[in-house]
Structure formats: C-alpha cells, structure tokens
Amino acid sequence: MSLGARGVSNRNMRITAFVGVPGCSECNGIRRGYANATIAHVQAEDTLKMTILKQDTEDAIEKATEGVAVALEQRYDAREAVHEHEASHDHQDHAQ
C-alpha cells in the first residue's frame, strides 16, 4: 500500500476524503464516482508518460493522449455532478 501526503495510506485518504453528507447515499455515490474518475485520469496520465519515455510509436502516443483526454472529460463530468448534487439539496435535510 502506497503512502500519500502526511504518511496516510491512499486507501484511507480515498475513504475519508469522499464521505459526503452524512445520511445521503447519493452524495457518497457521486463522490465515489469522482474519486474513481480522478484515479482513472491519473493512471491515463501515467500511461502517456510511460509511452513517451519508452519512445513508443506515434500511434501508441496518440492513443494514450486520447485516453488522457477521455479520462479528463470524465473527471470534469464527475466533478460537475458533485457540485450540482451539493447545490441541489439543503444539507440540513440530511442531518439526523
């Protein structure tokens, strides 16, 4: 297990960073989707970097570049879903 900032495992950071509003399972699901989209984007960036470092073919670099663009778009969409959902409800409705 890799360690992130402040020596906290990435797994633990993912769990605590995307808790959402207590009692709102939709918040949790949407935030989990954003976390997964972020991970996919970072992985696509890493793949592109490795493809370039290996001096792979132009086709491979182009494919990896397209993968980054798709992953980034999905990340932006997921982030927007988080913001829209947070704005769509009064957080006090979820307090128990």
C-alpha positions as CSV (number, residue, x, y, z in Angstrom):
1,M,0.0,0.0,0.0
2,S,1.5,3.3,-1.0
3,L,1.6,6.3,1.3
4,G,0.2,9.6,0.3
5,A,0.7,13.1,1.8
6,R,1.3,13.0,5.6
7,G,2.1,9.3,5.5
8,V,-1.6,8.3,5.3
9,S,-2.4,5.4,3.0
10,N,-4.1,6.3,-0.3
11,R,-6.8,3.8,0.5
12,N,-7.6,5.6,3.8
13,M,-7.5,9.0,2.1
14,R,-10.0,7.9,-0.5
15,I,-12.4,6.6,2.1
16,T,-12.2,9.7,4.3
17,A,-11.9,12.3,1.5
18,F,-15.2,11.3,-0.2
19,V,-17.6,10.7,2.7
20,G,-20.2,13.2,1.5
21,V,-23.1,14.5,3.6
22,P,-24.0,12.1,6.5
23,G,-27.1,10.2,5.6
24,C,-27.0,10.9,1.9
25,S,-26.1,7.8,0.0
26,E,-26.4,9.7,-3.3
27,C,-23.7,12.2,-2.2
28,N,-21.5,9.2,-1.3
29,G,-22.0,7.5,-4.6
30,I,-21.4,10.7,-6.6
31,R,-18.3,11.5,-4.7
32,R,-17.0,7.9,-5.1
33,G,-17.6,8.3,-8.8
34,Y,-15.5,11.4,-8.8
35,A,-12.7,9.7,-6.9
36,N,-12.7,6.8,-9.4
37,A,-12.7,9.2,-12.3
38,T,-9.7,11.1,-10.7
39,I,-7.8,7.8,-10.3
40,A,-8.5,6.8,-13.9
41,H,-7.3,10.2,-15.1
42,V,-4.0,10.0,-13.1
43,Q,-3.5,6.5,-14.4
44,A,-4.1,7.6,-18.0
45,E,-1.5,10.4,-17.5
46,D,1.0,7.9,-16.2
47,T,0.4,5.6,-19.2
48,L,1.0,8.6,-21.5
49,K,4.2,9.5,-19.7
50,M,5.5,5.9,-19.9
51,T,4.6,5.7,-23.6
52,I,6.6,8.8,-24.3
53,L,9.5,7.7,-22.1
54,K,9.7,4.4,-23.9
55,Q,9.8,6.3,-27.2
56,D,6.9,4.2,-28.4
57,T,5.3,4.7,-31.9
58,E,3.3,7.8,-32.8
59,D,0.2,5.7,-32.9
60,A,0.7,4.5,-29.3
61,I,1.4,8.0,-28.1
62,E,-1.7,9.3,-29.9
63,K,-3.9,6.5,-28.4
64,A,-2.5,7.3,-24.9
65,T,-3.1,11.0,-25.5
66,E,-6.7,10.3,-26.5
67,G,-7.1,8.2,-23.3
68,V,-6.0,11.1,-21.2
69,A,-8.5,13.4,-23.0
70,V,-11.4,10.9,-22.4
71,A,-10.4,10.4,-18.7
72,L,-10.1,14.1,-18.1
73,E,-13.5,14.7,-19.6
74,Q,-15.0,12.0,-17.4
75,R,-13.3,13.6,-14.4
76,Y,-14.7,17.0,-15.2
77,D,-18.2,15.5,-15.7
78,A,-17.9,13.7,-12.3
79,R,-16.7,16.9,-10.6
80,E,-19.7,18.8,-12.1
81,A,-22.1,16.1,-10.8
82,V,-20.7,16.5,-7.3
83,H,-21.2,20.3,-7.4
84,E,-24.7,20.0,-8.9
85,H,-25.8,17.5,-6.3
86,E,-24.4,19.5,-3.4
87,A,-26.2,22.5,-4.7
88,S,-29.4,20.6,-5.3
89,H,-30.3,19.9,-1.7
90,D,-30.3,21.6,1.6
91,H,-27.6,19.8,3.7
92,Q,-29.7,20.3,6.8
93,D,-32.3,17.9,5.3
94,H,-29.8,15.1,5.8
95,A,-28.9,15.9,9.4
96,Q,-30.2,13.3,11.7
